[in-house]
Amino acid sequence: MLYWFFVKGFGPIARHRLGPSAKGVNNIPRKGGGIIAANHLAVIDDALIPLTCPRMVHFMGKAEYFEGKGIKGKFKKWWFTSVGVFPVDRSGGSKSLGALEHAREILEEGHLFGIHIEGTRSPDGRLYKGHTGAARLAFETGCPIIPTAIIGSRELQKPGTVIPAKGTTQVIYGRPIPVTRNLEATHDDLRELTDRVTREIQAMSGQEYVNEYAQKVKERLAAQQQPRQ
């Protein structure tokens, strides 16, 4: 597992570049399963959490990362697997549920699982409506949700930018939200818990909230940029 090699080996370089500070680390459970539910502003968010969290965090990654051909494709698959990332098909339906099933197994084995509650990066820096995946996992496992706010990453890595600028960032880990295992949780239960987590993130990040899914906004913006026939 290359996770700690990345954190310990490349950590000093990343810290010098990204300047991450952490607040509320004591809110992360020292043992047992837990869900790190964070906002999503930039690609580097998935580096900031491992750099500031004292425990290993497992993440989902786009299925495309694991489907490449040739030596490069095999290397990417090996790399992401080694650092604790597993594939998720974002087309929805049963394919996406398979990734959630794997996440449930990770939690039941007593590990931390990280998820960006908006489902995709914010198109404009605001906080968008959360998806219910984190809540579903919490009810299925009885694991707590740790609302997590990432601040400053978008300023260092603007959309479309590969190499982030040098600067400072912050990750704030909020108080865990305890969840009682409930395999009969309704959609209303999922929505209520999701909205609670989102409100906690907003209170820490200071972002403006938009009651709409970020992916829908991205699709609308992309359609507006298409040349008219």
Secondary structure, DSSP 4 states (H G I P E B T S, - for coil): --HHHIIIIIHHHHHHHH-EEEE-GGGS-SSS-EEEEE---STTHHHHHHHH-SS-EEEEEEGGGG---HHHHHHHHHHHHHTTEEEE-TT-HHHHHHHHHHHHHHHHTT-EEEEETTSS--SSSSEEPPPSHHHHHHHHH---EEEEEEESHHHHS-TT-SSPPS--EEEEE---B-----TT--HHHHHHHHHHHHHHHHHHH-PPEESS-HHHHHHHHHHHHSPP-
